Amino acid sequence: MLLLIDIGNTNITMGFYYDSDIRNVLRLKTITGGRDAEEYTYIINGFISRKNMPKPEGAVVCSVVPEVTPLLVDALNSSYDVKPVIVSHAVKTGLKFLIKDPAELGEDRIANAVAAHRLYKGDLIVVDFGTATTFCVITEKGEYTGGAIMPGLGLSAQSLAEKTSKLPLIELKAPERTIGKDTGENICSGVILGHAGAVERMISEIKTETGREYKVLATGGYSGLLGSYIKTIDYVNPHLTLEGLRFIYEMNS
């Protein structure tokens, strides 16, 4: 069994790959300074036991939270004697990075690009709806040509609540109408439909700037919520990052 770990700013997502499929997914809130390696060991062991899964024989980690990474690495070493593959631009990816400094590129974006190139044909734009909404542009030849970053849905709603006196922090859900009838509906409509419009504009600008037609692939925690509002999305794959981690492990193990 292969353990796939994506350490994000909001959540840690763990996928368990065996019998040629990602069988189970565990999500934890990302806590800096609140857990140690022993607690991660307890969480992983408990989940594996409850799901009657085999113990991991390998692991791969991508992380945008450096202070959490060594804790999970220690947990894997101590519990399973597994030394995980750590994703970076320097490992084998099958991609060619046509950007100024590949070392600055988020490891989750690398995993997304790897999976997109392996699983889908043609020139691709990957939109990851996470804490931030990120855009990655990959050619059919596997050239990572660049991208863009904007605040994500959750950050937008959180910013409204933190930076104003009377606007509450709400649970984001599909708006029933564009013209909201109360404050919560106003925020849902503005944040979600406004975000969808911004994403469509970014995709349009990328196509215009490059003169290419791209297939658009959506992933990330908010992809299911936003997918129906963005007409230019061709595919939705919520496990794209985990799939990329699997491919990276195969190339580097």
C-alpha positions in Angstrom: 0.0 0.0 0.0 1.2 3.5 -0.9 0.5 6.5 1.4 0.0 9.8 -0.5 0.2 12.9 1.7 -0.6 16.4 0.6 0.1 19.0 3.4 -1.8 22.1 2.5 -2.3 25.4 4.3 -5.8 24.5 5.4 -6.0 20.7 5.3 -3.7 17.7 5.3 -5.1 15.2 2.8 -3.9 11.6 2.9 -4.8 9.1 0.2 -4.3 5.3 0.5 -3.4 3.7 -2.8 -3.7 -0.1 -3.2 -5.3 -2.6 -5.5 -4.8 0.0 -8.3 -7.0 2.6 -6.8 -7.1 5.4 -4.2 -9.3 3.5 -1.8 -9.7 5.9 1.1 -9.0 9.6 1.8 -8.4 11.1 5.3 -8.5 14.9 5.8 -7.1 16.7 8.9 -7.0 20.3 9.7 -3.5 21.7 9.3 -2.2 22.7 12.7 1.2 24.2 13.1 2.6 23.6 16.6 -0.3 21.6 17.8 0.6 18.0 16.9 3.8 16.0 17.2 5.0 12.9 15.3 3.4 10.5 17.9 0.0 12.0 17.4 0.2 11.7 13.6 1.3 8.1 14.1 -1.8 7.5 16.2 -4.1 9.1 13.7 -2.7 7.2 10.7 -2.6 3.8 12.5 -6.2 4.3 13.8 -7.5 5.1 10.3 -5.7 2.1 8.7 -7.1 -0.2 11.4 -10.7 1.1 11.0 -10.6 0.7 7.3 -8.9 -2.8 7.4 -6.1 -1.6 5.1 -2.6 -3.1 4.8 0.3 -1.1 6.3 2.1 1.3 3.9 5.2 0.0 2.1 6.0 3.4 0.7 5.0 7.0 0.9 5.2 10.3 -0.9 4.7 13.8 0.5 4.1 17.2 -1.0 4.0 20.1 1.4 3.5 23.9 1.5 3.8 24.0 5.3 7.5 23.2 6.0 7.1 23.1 9.8 4.7 20.2 9.5 6.6 18.1 7.0 9.3 16.6 9.4 6.6 15.5 11.8 4.9 13.3 9.3 8.2 12.1 8.0 9.2 11.0 11.5 5.8 9.3 12.0 6.3 7.3 8.8 9.9 6.4 9.7 9.1 5.3 13.3 5.9 3.4 12.6 6.5 1.7 9.2 10.3 2.1 8.6 9.2 4.1 5.4 11.4 6.9 4.0 8.9 9.0 1.9 9.7 10.6 -1.4 9.5 14.4 -0.8 8.2 16.3 -3.8 10.2 19.2 -5.2 11.2 20.5 -8.7 14.4 18.5 -8.3 12.8 15.0 -8.3 11.8 13.2 -11.5 8.5 14.6 -12.8 8.5 14.1 -16.5 8.0 17.9 -16.9 10.2 20.6 -18.2 9.9 23.8 -16.2 9.9 27.0 -18.3 9.7 29.4 -15.4 12.3 31.7 -13.8 12.8 29.7 -10.5 11.3 26.2 -10.3 12.3 26.1 -6.6 9.6 28.7 -5.8 6.9 26.5 -7.3 4.5 24.9 -4.8 4.9 21.2 -4.5 1.1 20.6 -4.8 1.2 22.5 -8.1 4.0 20.2 -9.3 1.9 17.2 -8.4 -1.1 18.6 -10.1 0.9 19.3 -13.3 2.3 15.8 -13.3 -1.1 14.1 -13.0 -2.7 16.4 -15.5 0.0 15.6 -18.1 -0.2 11.9 -17.4 -4.0 11.6 -17.4 -5.2 14.1 -20.0 -4.3 14.9 -23.5 -3.4 18.3 -25.1 -2.5 21.7 -23.7 -3.9 22.1 -20.2 -4.8 24.7 -17.6 -5.1 23.2 -14.1 -7.2 25.3 -11.7 -6.8 24.2 -8.1 -9.5 25.6 -5.8 -7.9 25.5 -2.4 -6.8 28.0 0.2 -5.6 29.9 -2.8 -6.9 29.4 -6.3 -4.0 28.6 -8.5 -3.6 28.3 -12.3 -1.0 26.0 -13.9 -0.4 26.0 -17.6 1.1 22.8 -19.2 1.7 22.1 -22.8 1.0 18.8 -24.5 4.8 18.2 -24.5 4.9 18.4 -20.7 6.3 22.0 -20.5 5.2 23.8 -17.4 5.0 27.4 -18.7 3.8 29.3 -15.7 0.5 30.2 -14.0 -1.3 32.6 -11.7 -2.4 32.8 -8.0 -5.5 34.5 -6.5 -7.1 34.4 -3.1 -9.4 31.3 -2.7 -13.1 31.2 -1.8 -12.5 30.6 1.9 -9.9 33.4 2.2 -12.3 35.8 0.5 -15.1 35.0 2.9 -12.7 35.1 5.9 -11.3 38.4 4.9 -14.8 40.0 4.7 -15.5 38.8 8.2 -12.1 39.9 9.7 -11.9 43.2 8.0 -15.4 44.5 8.5 -17.5 45.2 11.6 -20.8 43.7 10.7 -20.2 41.0 8.0 -20.2 37.5 9.5 -18.1 34.5 8.6 -20.6 32.2 6.8 -20.5 28.7 5.4 -20.1 28.9 1.7 -22.8 27.1 -0.3 -24.3 27.3 -3.8 -26.3 30.6 -4.0 -30.0 30.2 -4.7 -30.1 33.5 -6.6 -27.8 36.2 -7.7 -29.6 38.9 -5.8 -29.3 37.9 -2.2 -32.2 38.5 0.2 -30.1 38.7 3.4 -26.4 39.3 4.3 -25.5 35.6 4.1 -27.0 35.3 0.7 -25.3 38.5 -0.4 -21.9 37.1 0.6 -22.5 33.7 -1.0 -23.6 35.2 -4.2 -20.8 37.8 -4.4 -18.0 35.5 -3.3 -18.9 32.4 -5.4 -20.3 34.0 -8.5 -17.6 36.7 -8.4 -14.9 34.1 -8.0 -16.3 32.1 -10.9 -16.3 35.2 -13.1 -12.7 36.0 -12.1 -11.6 32.4 -13.0 -13.3 32.5 -16.4 -11.5 35.9 -17.1 -8.1 34.4 -16.2 -8.7 31.4 -18.4 -9.7 33.7 -21.3 -6.6 35.9 -20.8 -4.3 32.9 -20.8 -5.8 31.6 -24.0 -5.5 35.1 -25.6 -1.9 35.7 -24.4 -0.7 32.3 -25.7 -2.8 31.9 -28.8 -3.6 28.3 -27.7 -6.8 26.4 -27.0 -6.6 24.6 -23.7 -8.6 22.0 -21.9 -9.4 23.2 -18.4 -9.1 20.8 -15.4 -10.4 21.7 -12.0 -9.3 20.2 -8.7 -9.2 21.2 -5.0 -11.7 21.4 -2.1 -13.9 24.0 -3.7 -13.9 22.5 -7.2 -17.2 20.7 -6.7 -18.9 23.9 -5.5 -17.6 26.1 -8.3 -17.5 23.7 -11.2 -21.1 24.2 -12.3 -20.6 28.0 -12.4 -17.6 28.0 -14.7 -18.6 27.0 -18.3 -15.0 26.7 -19.5 -14.1 23.8 -17.2 -13.8 20.5 -19.1 -12.9 18.1 -16.3 -13.2 18.0 -12.5 -10.8 15.6 -10.7 -10.9 16.2 -6.9 -8.0 13.7 -6.3 -5.7 15.2 -9.0 -2.9 16.1 -6.4 -3.0 12.6 -4.9 -2.8 11.0 -8.4 0.2 13.2 -9.2 1.9 12.0 -6.0 1.4 8.5 -7.1 3.1 9.1 -10.4 6.0 11.0 -8.8 6.5 8.1 -6.4 6.6 5.6 -9.3 9.2 7.7 -11.1 11.4 8.2 -8.0 11.2 5.0 -5.9 
